[in-house]
C-alpha cells in the first residue's frame, strides 16, 4: 500500500487504481500521514530553505467551516452535453435554413399573391385567341417551374379551351 | 496517468463533495504556494495567512474549475491574486523586481530571492527536518539515492529514470519507494513529537 502511495504521488499509477487508492487514503489516517511525509521529503529536497509546518493543518481546520462544494456535472458529462448541444444547434440551423427558404415564399409574398389573385379574379378578361399558342409555347420556360424562390415570378394566366386546336 | 491527471482526479473528487481530496491537494501544494506567496508578502505570518486564504478561495472556486488549465497553474493564479489583493488592502505594492507569472513559478529556482518564512517557533523544527532528510539521503545506497533525486529534484518520469539508470520501470518504482520509506522512517519519530501538528 505504501508503495502504491509513492507511485500515486508521482502520477504513475493507473487511473482506476488511483481512484481506489484515493478512497483508501481518505479513510485511513496512516495512509494520509504517508502521503504527507512523502510530500514533505520531496519538498525538502527541492526547496530546503522553505519548509513550512502546520499550514495544511490550519487549512484543514478552516475547511471545517466551509460547506461542501458540488459541481453540477463532471467533465465527462459536460462533454456529452456539449456534444448534444452542438447536435441540437446543427439541427436548429438546418431547420432555420429550411424555414428561411419557405419564408422566401410565404410571409411577405402571401398578401401580394392574394392581391394578385384578387386582381386576376376577373379571369374572364377576354384574351386574344392568338395568344394561346404563345402562352403554351413559353410555359416550359417560365421561372415558376423552379422550386427555389420561384414564387415571386408566379403569374396566373389562362387561356380559352375553346380556342385550343 | 500523469501528475496533472492525478490533480484532475482529486479536483473531480472535491467537485463531487469530497473534502478530503482537497486536503490531499493542500498537502501537495502548500509549500509551493507558500513559497510563491512569500515573494509578494514579506512578513512570514502574513504570508502564511494569505496562503491559507488562497487555498480557501480555491476551494470555493473549485466548482467552476473545468480543467482547461493545469490545477497548479490555476491555484498559483489564485495565490498571486490573493497576495496582490492583500497588499492592496494594506496599501502596499507588490515587489516589481521579480516579475513572473503562474506558469513560471513552478520552475523558479533562484534561492537568493526566496525568504525564510518560518516563524521563530518553527525554525528549529524546520532545521531538524531538513537535517534528517538530507542525512538520510546521504545514507541511502547509491541506486536508491539516484532514483529519488532524479524523481524529486530533476522531475523525471519513471520511464525516463529507467532509461537513465538502465533498469526496468518496475525497479525504478521500487527504488523510489524504498528511498522514500527509508527517509520517512527517520522522519516519523521527529514528526510525532509535534503532537498533532502535522506537516
Interface residues (C-beta under 8 A of the other chain):
Chain A: X2 X3 X6 X7 X8 X9 X10 X11 X12 X13 X14 X15 X18 X19 X22 X25 X26 X32 X33 X34 X35 X36 X37 X38 X39 X40 X41 X42 X43 X44 X45 X46 X47 X48 X49 X50 X51 X52 X53 X54 X55 X56 X57 X58 X59 X60 X62 X63 X66 X68 X69 X70 X71 X72 X74 X75 X78
Chain B: X1 X2 X3 X4 X5 X6 X8 X9 X10 X12 X13 X14 X15 X16 X17 X18 X19 X20 X21 X22 X23 X24 X26 X27 X28 X30 X31 X32 X34 X35 X38 X48 X51 X52 X55 X56 X59 X60 X62 X63 X64 X66 X67 X111 X114 X116 X117 X118 X122 X125 X126 X129 X130 X133 X134 X137 X148 X149 X151 X152 X153 X157 X158 X173 X174 X176 X177 X180 X181 X183 X184 X187 X188 X191 X194 X196 X197 X198 X199
